[in-house]
Amino acid sequence: MRYSMDLHYVSTRDYLNRVTASQAILQGLASDGGLYVPDQLPQFDFSPEDLIGKTYQEVAYEVMRHFLTDFTEEELKSCIALAYDSKFDTEEIAPMTYAQGAYYLELFHGKTIAFKDMALSILPHLMLTSARKNGVDREIVILTATSGDTGKAAMAGFEDVKGTRIIVFYPKDGVSAIQERQMLTQTGDNTHVVGIHGNFDQAQSGVKRMFNDPVLNEKIREKGFQFSSANSINIGRLVPQIVYYVYAYVKLLENGKIGAKEKINVVVPTGNFGNILAAYYAKRAGLPIAKLICASNENRVLYDFFSTGTYNKNRPFQVTNSPSMDILISSNLERLIYEIAGESDIVNAGLMDSLARKGIYEITDQMRQKLGDFYGNYADEDQTEEAIREIYQTCGYVIDTHTAVAASVYGKYKAETADETKTVIASTASPYKFLHAVMTAIDPKYANVEDFDLIGPLSEISGCPVPRAVSDIVAAPIRHDTVCEPEQMDQVVCSFLGL
């Protein structure tokens, strides 16, 4: 089946809430609180063999045209060209490194050295194109919650983009020193950063609350503004993430590592479920993926869900050395729940209401049977450190804490299943983003050394030059110092907008 020229997006909580791709990108979150999903998952009209020899940009167009069907070829290719350019430090955009029996898909070669760059480099261009297509003349205000990486990547993408402002909320004591410094030194007259006295889930809930507040939304509309989102709840974030799984498969084919139609496994360190959902959409669209291995840290809510069929956020919140995964409400899981519920907006809405009111929901046995593509497990802090140390000692390859969670879980999967299927591990951040945790794992002698004093030693042992994203912030001035309580987030937004 060829991709549908009239593909639309519907809300997971109201099937009648139906919009085009560009409208879904503009809105971010559906007005009923649901997430937009394709009304039919497209099927790729190409085979991976057709893409051998193509650049990342060319693969991106072939994939994204199936999902963003109201964009013209010229519009989409322009967005792609503006996104994937010299801001990435490698021409490949997403190169792979083989280490200890797996292929590490390096998604951290963009401007902020985290995988969020892969989608957030293109989202501003998709959003502005969407605004033009839909005759929107209001200023777009991007509200974003971050557990560490999304905020910086979003601000870097939207910095000084005409017609936009961006306000990022992050847990004040829940990110790494490098992550925080990256955000607090962010330039751009249209950027705002706010630390909250709370965790990521509280920041994310506060952003959703503002999206769904009719009084606040009417107030900002009267002043010429419109809310949108740069979080992975926005399909403009999700669709570009599908690309790199296709690209990885094509590169394995091109380099003779796999044969035509040979299936691969994919391992993804997972917090908000967007990155692994993109791999699932790639599989559903026709990419030969066997198992989707969902790797959690000590906030093991997804592991417990895949193990029991019960999603329960009523548990202590663990602050770990993989902070981008310190999440108890995995928003993008709702898109999968909607699908395994037989695309029932009523069933999904009921489960999400239970999550909001009670912090828990349980899927049916029939729904659980549809989760066979997934395997879930988790790595604790000791196991994460062990993975970093072992891979460095055996291969000389340095990985960050989130990638180490994935590597550890992949080891558990192989031990349980003896599955020798060739495997791609999503390497989601540069080790430079988590200097202290990475260097201490490699050698305890670094335990009492300050983060910024570890830049040189990491460069020396890894053989990798210091990324500009790190060197630029060492002496950069702090530009943002706003801190608030979670319940004050709307007041801060109104203050920034002069309301």
C-alpha positions, 0 to 999 in steps of 0.5 A, spaced: 500 500 500 502 506 498 502 512 503 495 515 503 495 522 500 489 524 505 493 522 511 490 525 517 491 525 525 486 524 530 486 525 538 487 519 542 481 521 546 476 523 541 477 520 534 472 526 531 478 531 533 481 530 526 486 534 523 492 535 518 499 533 519 501 541 519 495 542 524 497 537 529 504 540 529 501 547 530 497 545 536 502 540 539 497 537 544 490 536 542 485 540 545 482 534 549 488 533 552 490 527 547 495 526 543 495 526 535 496 519 532 495 517 524 488 515 522 492 510 519 499 508 519 502 508 513 506 503 509 513 505 506 512 504 498 520 503 498 524 497 500 531 499 504 535 496 498 532 502 494 535 507 499 542 504 499 547 510 497 542 516 499 544 521 504 541 522 511 537 528 508 535 524 502 532 518 507 529 523 511 525 525 505 523 518 503 520 517 510 517 523 512 513 524 506 509 518 508 507 521 515 507 529 513 502 528 507 500 535 507 507 538 506 509 539 498 515 536 496 519 543 496 516 544 503 519 538 506 525 538 502 527 545 505 525 543 512 530 538 511 536 541 508 535 547 513 535 542 519 541 537 517 546 541 515 553 544 518 550 544 525 552 537 526 559 535 526 559 529 522 556 528 515 553 522 516 548 526 521 547 519 525 554 514 524 554 508 528 560 504 532 560 497 533 562 495 540 561 489 544 557 485 540 552 491 538 551 497 533 551 504 537 547 509 533 550 515 535 544 520 535 548 526 539 552 529 533 548 535 533 548 542 536 547 540 543 550 533 543 543 529 545 538 525 540 533 531 541 537 535 536 535 529 531 528 532 531 528 539 534 533 541 529 527 540 524 521 542 528 522 550 528 522 549 520 516 544 520 512 549 525 513 555 521 511 552 515 505 549 518 503 556 520 504 559 513 500 553 510 494 554 515 494 562 515 496 563 522 499 570 524 499 569 532 506 569 535 507 561 537 509 560 544 513 554 545 511 551 552 516 545 554 518 541 560 525 537 560 528 532 564 535 535 561 536 534 554 529 537 550 530 544 553 536 545 550 535 542 544 529 546 543 531 553 545 537 551 540 532 550 534 528 556 536 533 561 538 531 568 535 526 564 530 522 570 528 514 569 530 516 564 536 518 564 543 520 558 547 519 557 555 522 551 558 521 548 565 526 543 568 527 540 575 532 545 578 535 539 582 534 533 577 539 535 571 546 534 570 551 540 571 552 540 564 545 540 562 543 545 567 549 550 564 547 549 557 540 551 558 542 557 563 547 560 558 542 559 552 542 566 548 536 568 544 531 574 545 525 569 545 528 564 550 526 563 557 528 558 562 525 556 568 527 551 574 522 548 578 522 546 585 520 539 583 521 533 578 520 532 571 513 529 572 511 536 575 514 540 570 510 536 564 503 536 568 504 543 569 505 544 561 499 540 560 495 543 565 496 550 561 495 547 554 488 545 557 486 551 561 481 555 556 481 561 560 489 562 559 488 560 552 483 565 551 487 570 554 493 569 550 489 569 544 487 575 545 494 578 546 496 575 539 499 568 542 498 561 541 501 555 545 505 549 542 509 544 544 516 542 542 516 535 547 515 529 544 507 529 544 508 533 538 508 529 532 513 534 529 518 531 534 516 524 533 516 523 525 523 525 524 525 520 529 523 515 525 528 517 520 534 514 523 532 507 525 531 507 517 537 510 516 541 505 521 538 499 517 540 502 510 547 503 513 547 496 515 545 493 509 550 498 505 556 495 509 554 488 508 552 487 516 546 484 514 542 481 508 536 484 505 530 483 509 534 481 515 531 483 521 534 487 527 533 488 534 533 495 537 534 497 544 532 504 546 533 507 553 526 510 555 523 515 559 517 518 555 517 513 550 517 517 544 524 514 541 522 507 542 515 509 539 518 512 533 522 505 532 515 501 533 512 506 528 518 504 523 517 497 524 509 498 523 511 501 516 515 496 514 522 496 517 524 489 518 525 490 526 524 484 530 524 486 538 524 493 541 527 492 547 525 498 552 530 499 557 529 503 563 533 506 569 531 505 577 524 509 575 522 502 572 515 504 571 515 501 563 519 495 565 513 494 570 508 495 565 511 490 560 511 485 565 504 486 569 500 490 564 499 495 570 501 502 569 502 505 576 506 511 577 505 511 585 512 510 587 518 514 590 521 518 584 528 516 583 533 521 581 539 517 578 545 519 573 541 518 567 536 524 568 533 524 562 529 517 564 527 520 571 520 519 569 514 516 572 509 518 567 511 516 560 506 521 555 508 517 549 505 510 551 498 513 550 499 513 543 501 505 544 495 504 548 490 507 543 493 502 538 492 496 542 486 498 545 483 497 538 484 505 536 478 506 541 478 513 544 473 511 549 477 505 552 484 510 552 480 516 555 478 512 560 485 509 562 488 516 562 483 518 566 484 513 571 492 515 571 490 522 572 485 521 578 488 514 581 495 514 578 494 507 575 491 503 570 491 496 568 490 494 560 486 487 559 489 481 557 487 482 550 491 488 549 497 485 553 497 480 547 499 485 542 505 487 546 509 482 543 514 486 539 516 489 546 521 486 551 522 491 557 527 491 563 531 496 567 538 497 570 540 500 577 545 505 578 551 500 579 549 496 573 549 502 569 556 504 572 558 497 570 556 497 563 560 504 562 566 501 565 566 494 562 565 497 555 571 502 556 575 497 558 574 491 553 573 496 547 576 503 549 569 506 547 566 511 552 558 511 552 554 516 556 549 513 562 543 513 558 546 509 553 549 504 558 542 503 561 540 500 554 547 496 554 546 493 560 538 491 559 541 488 552 546 484 556 540 481 560 536 480 554 541 476 551 542 472 557 535 470 558 533 469 550 540 467 547 538 471 541 543 473 536 539 477 532 544 483 530 542 489 534 542 497 534 542 500 540 540 508 540 546 512 543 542 518 546 547 523 548 555 524 548 558 522 554 560 529 555 553 531 558 554 526 564 562 527 565 562 526 573 558 519 572 561 517 566 568 518 569 567 516 576 564 509 573 571 508 569 575 510 575 573 512 582 579 516 582 575 522 579 569 521 584 571 528 587 573 532 581 568 537 579 564 536 572 568 541 568 575 539 570 573 532 567 573 535 560 580 534 559 581 527 562 575 525 558 577 527 551 584 524 553 581 517 554 576 517 549 580 520 543 574 524 542 575 532 541 571 536 546 564 538 542 563 545 541 557 545 545 561 543 551 567 548 550 562 554 548 559 554 555 565 553 560 566 561 560 559 563 557 555 568 562 548 565 566 542 569 562 537 565 566 535 565 573 528 564 574 525 559 579 518 557 581 514 552 584 510 547 580 503 551 581 506 558 579 508 556 572 502 559 569 504 566 572 511 565 570 508 564 563 504 570 563 509 574 566 514 573 560 508 574 555 507 581 559 500 579 560 
